[in-house]
C-alpha cells in the first residue's frame, strides 16, 4: 500500500469544503486532485439532473402532444449525457483510488462499494440537503443522513489506508 495514501484520499472535511465551494459558484479549473475534481463534478451532475428531470403535465392538449414529446426527447438526451458523465467521473475516482492505494493486503476484506459510488452518494445527499433545504424540513433528515455518510466515508478511508479493507474491482472497466 502507498504510504502517502492517508494524505491523498480526501477526508469528509475536504469533500464538504469542495461541495461548499461549488455551492458558492466556485468551479476551479484544476485542484490537482482527481478525486476532489470528480466529487465536485458529481455534485454538479446531480444538480443538472434535478434541473432536467422531465415533468410532463398530463393535462396537455392533444394538439401539443408532439411538442411535449420533442421536449421530452431533448430532456432525455441531456439526462443520458449527465448519467454518462457521472459514470466517467465514478470510473476516474475508482482508477485514481486503485493507483493511490496500490495492491490490497492479503488479509484485507473487500468493501461493498467503490469509492466512486461512495462519492456519488455523498454528492446526492449534499444536493438534497442543501439545494432543497426547505423540503428537508426542520428535522433535517437528509442533513443527518449526510452527516452519517461523512462519518462512514472517514471510517472507510481509515480502513483503506490501514489495509484492513480494499475497494472492489469494477468488472466492466477494461483498465482494472
N, C-alpha and C positions, 0 to 999 in steps of 0.2 A: 504494500500500500504506500502511496505517496505521502511523505512526512508533512508536506505543505497542505494536505487536503483540508485540515481544520481551518486554515486561513483562506482557503479558496472557495469552499462551499459556503454560501451566504447563510447567516442565521436569520431568524424571523425579524430582527430589528432592521437589517439591511433590506429585506423584502418589503417590510412595511414602509420604510423610507422611500423605496422605489415606487411603491403604489402612491404614496403621498405626493411625490414629485409629479407623477402622471396626473393626479387629481388637480394639481395646480397648473397643469398645461405644459410642464417642462418635459420635453421629449429630447433628451440628449442624443446626439448623432452616434456616439460610441462611448460606453462607460469603461470599456476594456474588459468587461466581464460578459461572456456569452450567456451565463446563467441569469444575471440581472437584466440584461437587454431582453432576453426571452421572457422573463417574468413580466416586464413592462409591456411587451408585445402581447402577451396573453391577456392582460387586463384590457388593453386597447381592443383586442379582438372580442372580448365579452361585451364591451360597451357598443361596439359596432353591430354585433349580433343582436343585442337588445333593441337597438335603433332600427334594425331592418327586419325584425321578425314580422312576418306578414300577419296582418289583421284584416280579415275580409268581412265586410258588412253584409249580412245575409239579406238585408232589405234592398240591395242594389237592384234597380230595374233591369229587366232582361235586355233592354236595348244597350245597356252599358256593360254587359257581361264580358264582351270581348276586350274592352279596355281594362277591366279588372284582371282578366287572365293574363294580358300582356304585362301589367304591373306586377302580378304575382310571379310571372316568369323571371322578370328582371330582379325581383327581390330574391327569388330562389337562387338565381345565378350568383348574386352577391353573398348570400348565406353560404353557398358551397365554396366560394372563394375564401371567405373568412374561415370556414372549417378547415380547408386545405392549408391556409396559412398557420392556423393553430397546430395542425399536425406537424408541419415543418418545424415550428418552434419547440414542440414537445420532443421531436427527434433530435434537434440541436442540443437541448438540455440533456437528454439521455446520453448522447455521444460524448458531450463535454464531461458529464459526471463519470462515465466509464474511463475517460482519459485521466481525470484528476485522481480517481480512487485506485486505478490500476486493478490488478487481479485480486479477487477476494481471497481472504484467508481460508484455509481448508476447513476450519471449524465454524465459519460464519453460516448463518441461516439466511435464506432468501426473503427479502421484504416483498409484500404482496403487490406494491405499486411501483412504477418507475418514478424517478424524481420529476420528470416532465408531468406525469399525472398528478403528483402532489402539488406542483406549482400551478397547474390548471385549476385544481380545487381551491387553492388559496386565492387565485385571481377571481374566480367565480364568487367566493364568499365575500371578498372585499367589494366586488361590484354590487352585490345585492345588499350589502351592509351600508354602503355609503352613497351609492347612486340613488338608492330608493330608501333613504333614511326614514322618511315618513311612513312608508309601508312596513318598515321593520318594527314600528311600534315602540312604546315606552319600555317594554320589557327587553328590547334589544336582542331577540333570539338569534338573529343572524350574526350580530356582533359577538355574541357569546360563542357561537359555533366557530367564527373566525379566530377568536382567542384560543379555543381548544385546538384548532387546526395549526396555529402557530406553535403551540406547545408540542404537539405531535411532530411537527416538522423539526423542531430543535432536538427532540428525542431521537428522531431518525438520523439527523446529521451526527449526533453523538455516537450512535451505534455504527454508522457507516465509517466514521473516522477512527473508531476503536477497533474496527474489524469484526464486530460481532454480527453484523448484518451486511448483506450485499444486495445490490439492485438487480431486478430481473433483466435478462437479455431479451430484447424485442425480437420475436421470431421473424417479423416481416422486414426488419432492417438488414439489408444485404451487407452493411458495413459492420455488423455485430461480430 
